[in-house]
Amino acid sequence: MLERSDSDARSPLRRGWIFAGALLLTGLACAFAFWLGAWGFDFRRYSQHEGRLHRLVVQHPTRDRVERGLADEGSPLIEAPEGPVALEKAARSLGGRKAEEVLEKGRRWPTTRVFRAGDMLYFLYFDGDDLLQDYTCVSG
């Protein structure tokens, strides 16, 4: 009557496993929530820059107007590669995973300019008349 049964002897061990499992599941749920939040933030941030640049390209502004406008809002010109060697250097050093896209577009258009807009880099491509024709947005 006063002796412990086998189920009572295993009870603390079982509770420990349940606690460890609950702790693990809680940790995984928190990690997933933080990952999802970070992904959502990055997606929103990137899509805002993409939308902004797309609307700008549709207007085909002049290079001077783009340079002045971006400078006025605190997005300085950081690179103005002239020629294929300088373009390749800028693409490799600043283009990250989009270096090949930067090279392809930079070879298609005669003028490339690189601006820092917050934590993003804008590679802007201008035609022979200095009108904006295309862009590449890179997370800096």
HELIX and SHEET records of a PDB file:
HELIX    1   1 ASP A    6  GLN A   59  1                                  54    
HELIX    2   2 ARG A   63  ASP A   72  1                                  10    
HELIX    3   3 PRO A   84  LEU A   94  1                                  11    
HELIX    4   4 GLY A   96  LYS A   98  5                                   3    
HELIX    5   5 ALA A   99  ARG A  108  1                                  10    
SHEET    1   A 4 LEU A  77  GLU A  79  0                                        
SHEET    2   A 4 THR A 111  ALA A 117 -1                                        
SHEET    3   A 4 MET A 120  PHE A 126 -1                                        
SHEET    4   A 4 LEU A 132  SER A 139 -1                                        
END                                                                             
